[in-house]
Amino acid sequence: MRHGFDTLAIHAGQAPEARTGAVIPPIYQTSTYAQDAVGAPREGYEYSRSGNPTRDALQECLAALEGGQVALAFASGLAAEDTLLRTVCKPGDHVVIPDDAYGGTYRLFAKVAERWGLAYTPAKVSDPDAVRAAIRPGSTRIVWVETPTNPLLGIADIAALAAVAHDAGALLVVDNTFASPYLQQPIAFGADVVVHSTTKYVGGHSDVVGGALVAADRALGEELRYHQNAMGAINGPFDAWLTLRGIKTLGVRMDRHCDNAERIAAYLDGHAKVAQVIYPGLPSHPGHEVAAKQMRRFGGMISFRAAGGEEHAVDICNRARLFVLAESLGGVESLIEHPGRMTHASAAGSPLEVPGDLVRLSVGIETVDDLLADLEQALG
Ligand SMILES: Cc1ncc(COP(=O)(O)O)c(C=O)c1O
């Protein structure tokens, strides 16, 4: 019988260690392994860039949680993305990218990959026809989406886009960072590769940077594994261990993130100092129905537009106390930021530029009344 999500989060890849029975996978803080004879590494372990048991435990767990064949853990989300691009694409190829995305992901396409000959076209991920129109037959290798997107929380219909991508012979890549595998499993809807910044909800405690790729197909997963070793952007053993510790509570954390975010979205909706609340859980969100179809709940991220414009948005961020003014998201503590001047500054002047009056909240798992009181004073 296949176990439930929380059982997998606690046990997949994490059987008690064979020698001592240690219940928690040890941190194999080693670069290399003694070999019994030339060409006979024990259990295949020869060098920690190629393989490490702590990283393997994390990878096995991530594959189980996303329902994929192979998972690979990287030094950061961007390292995972770079390895994926350089495994699947070559100069002259083309990718369709989201018209709203993490600024660093956009920068990777626009400032790094394009210089190496990889063309890209932004398309609105909530509109499958727009994505289809952006495809260049014969050269598009990847349709890349985030859902929900960062920071405008757009929703992509994963099943519809999988059909669009596959019709064109392209892969559908879904950055599942905002949802986490607890809320959404893109492979079940036809995605070929799932990307994570495990820095966020997966790790969950703002204490470690990491990334992951999960492949639906074993052959593609093995190609990615080959490139991970050949390119070297691996997750270290201690970082893998911290991430795995965070994963054990992913389900309970996400439920509290969602509880708190639902309360806060309802409070902000209709508030005189707020022009618009963007949260996929609100029926007014244009992607609400698609989100309800493919997500268990609607997540802990909320964006809103300040009624008083850009300066008001900046003042709200500066006045918040319990909501810490910081980049990143997905930790147990609540964070607030101004995407236009912080996480998405690298998209200024591009088709992915974000509105200046936008504030992004990563709603943590604190007592919700305290969070509401902080927002009330911060809104001014
Ligand atoms: C949706 C999304 N994808 C990818 C990344 C990049 O991950 P990392 O910062 O771990 O490189 C981020 C980081 O904020 C993100 O928000």
The ligand as a MOL file (V3000), in Angstrom:
LIG
                    3D

  0  0  0     0  0            999 V3000
M  V30 BEGIN CTAB
M  V30 COUNTS 16 16 0 0 0
M  V30 BEGIN ATOM
M  V30 1 C 9.6930 30.4310 -7.1550 0
M  V30 2 C 11.1730 30.4110 -6.9590 0
M  V30 3 N 11.9360 29.6000 -7.7090 0
M  V30 4 C 13.2730 29.5480 -7.5730 0
M  V30 5 C 13.9360 30.3530 -6.6590 0
M  V30 6 C 15.4350 30.2930 -6.5790 0
M  V30 7 O 15.8300 29.5450 -5.5000 0
M  V30 8 P 17.1920 29.7790 -4.6660 0
M  V30 9 O 17.0790 31.1500 -4.0440 0
M  V30 10 O 17.1760 28.6550 -3.6830 0
M  V30 11 O 18.3060 29.7190 -5.6490 0
M  V30 12 C 13.1840 31.1920 -5.8300 0
M  V30 13 C 13.8620 32.0250 -4.8280 0
M  V30 14 O 13.3020 32.9460 -4.2680 0
M  V30 15 C 11.7760 31.2210 -5.9890 0
M  V30 16 O 10.9940 32.0390 -5.2430 0
M  V30 END ATOM
M  V30 BEGIN BOND
M  V30 1 1 1 2
M  V30 2 1 2 3
M  V30 3 2 2 15
M  V30 4 2 3 4
M  V30 5 1 4 5
M  V30 6 1 5 6
M  V30 7 2 5 12
M  V30 8 1 6 7
M  V30 9 1 7 8
M  V30 10 2 8 9
M  V30 11 1 8 10
M  V30 12 1 8 11
M  V30 13 1 12 13
M  V30 14 1 12 15
M  V30 15 2 13 14
M  V30 16 1 15 16
M  V30 END BOND
M  V30 END CTAB
M  END
